[in-house]
């Protein structure tokens, strides 16, 4: 048994039918590189063996009305790979639009809290014989670092899964359920007593945290406030549970050439490409604001996730100047997350959950100033080639969560010679997501024309 951290408990409590807090990954596999002909049975068997090495994928939430504390993670005695690994096909012509429509529908469905909070959908029927895999994992059970590790374990860089199909599950994994106990072999009395103990020590933990937290609280509050609020645009409203998904790939050589040509970093170029695409998208819709949009940029730094708010300079019509301003400007705010995490750790999750549900019901996200307009998250990924079943993975698109007031999320994965960009949005707030994806390529072309041509790299047709 492992009780959730305060941050993970708040992620569970924040989830509503509209605000789904799982993250997704779409990977594409080239069957021509498989050593054996593709079969779904082989996929499921391979995943089953790999999951044996990932305890997080075999545990579930346990809670009860008597539990006064945070929910706990427990081993699922009824774990069965067939309840998690599914097979589905897209209709003809099996193009990216059909795949995105299907994945958007699947991403719109909440995970079943009666079993481990993940599922995999193997998508067949794609044009050219491609096979795609959609993975959904709840945010409470995964962070950026863990996510990169799990992707490596599930798909592997070059290492195959264990070969022994009769290998025993790790010690401590229950094999059968007991009707007198809650899910995972924990009865209600044990859960209630553990929760009561947590509540009992909470005041002591609070007072122990207070001396170190209070002096830094004013600075933490200041970091949450931008000098100038961001303008409100169409995707900064209350969200529904419907998700739209789209993606594209950028050639890393072209992005690197732009970075070299302007003497900036690759992440600055990526932000400038997103900025240019958002400017084109909003201009086409007649809603480009006079002031600049801002992006929340979470970046992984080992034990910490640094969350910066960056001005995107969408008010500038010159793409070169926009890139230089992005590269030259420091983040408007920088939040290491420790202060917020510390207070969340001490919070009563039930009270927090009620507050969040009230915030959503009353559509309060539409009544206060906008802090940032979009999330642009760089997702850790192995730089070497990824394989699945011995075949080459040709794309990996990370899709984060969207929140009330933040109806658009851009996931960036730098992998081999490509930058895979996945977009997920509330379908009602961004009804034409593919047009925004097309603008990403156009925005790179705007920057690449002068910088790339000088380096002898042709513009992508």
C-alpha positions, 0 to 999 in steps of 0.5 A: 500500500502507498498513500498518494502524495498531496499533489497526486491526490489533488490531481485525482480530486481535480478530475471531472467529466470535462477536465480529464486528467490522463495524459496520452501518447500516440506512437506509429510503427512501421510493420515493414521493419518487423522481424515477424508479421504483425499480429495483435496477439503478439503485441498484447503478449509483448506488452504483458511481459513488459508490464511485469517490470512496471509496478505502476501499471499493476496498481489501482486506487483504493478509497472508501467513504470511511477514509479521511485521508488521501486515497492509496495505491494498492496492487490490483488482485484482478489485474488482467492485460485483456482489460487494458490492451485493446484492438480497434480499426479506423474506417477507410481511407485510414488516413491521419484525419481518421486516426486523429478523430478516433484518438480524440474520441478515445482520449475523451473517455475517462479511465476506469478507476476500478482498475489500474489507471492506464489503457492501450489501444492498438489501431489497425486499418491505417493506410500503408499498413501502418499500425498506431498505438494510443496509450492513456495513463492518469497524471496522478500515476506518472510524471515527466521523468517516470513517463520517459522511463515507462515509454522506454520500458514499454517500447524499448530502445533496443532491449527486448522484453523478458523471454520467459513467459512463465516468469513469476510476478514480483513478490507481493503481487496478490494473485486472488481477491478476497471478498472481505477486502477492498480492491487490492487486498486492503479492507475498509477498516485498515484504510479508515485507520490509515486515513485517520492517522494521516489526519491526526498528524496533519496539524503537526506536519502543517506547523512543521512546514510553516516556519520554512514555507511562510518566509517564501510565500510572498515571493511564491505569490509574486511569481504567479502574477505576470506584470501584464495579464495575457489577452483572452482568446477563444481557447481560454474558456471553460472546457468540455470533455470532448477532445480534438487531436492533431500532430505534425513532425518537423525536421530537426536539421531544419530547426537546428539550422534556424537556431544556428543561423540566428544564434539561438537555442532549439527550444527558442525556435520551437517556441517561435514556431508555436508563436507564429502558428498561433498568430496565423491561426488567430489572424485567420479567425479574426481574433488576433489580439493587440497584446502578446499571448503567453505560454506556460512552459514546463521543462524537466530538470531531473528532480524538479519541473521548472514551470516558466511563463514565456511571452510569445510576442505574437503582437510582432508581425516580423517572424525574425524579430519574434524569434529574437525577442523570444530568445532574448526575453527571460521568463515572466515568472519561474515556479520550481513547484516546491512551494505549491507542492508543499502546501498541496501535500498538507491540504485536505484533498476532499476540501480541495476537490470540492473547491475545484468542482465549484470553480468549474461549475461556476465557470470561474475561469472565464471571470479572472485575468488570463495568466497564460494562453497555452501550454507548450511542454517539452517531453523527455524522450530517449534520443536513440531509435525506439522499437516495438516488437523489433520494429521501428517506431516512426513517430511519438506524439505526447498529448498532455491534459487541458484545463479550464482556462487552458483549452490547448496543450502542445507536446514537443518530443525531440527524437532522433532526427525529428521533432514530434509535435502533438496537439490536444485541445477542447474540441469546442474551443479549437474546432479546426485543430488541423489548420493550426498544425498546418500553420506550424509548418508555415511558421517554420518556413517563415524562419527557415527561408533566410536562415536555411537557404544560406546554409545550403538546406533546401526548403521543405516543399 
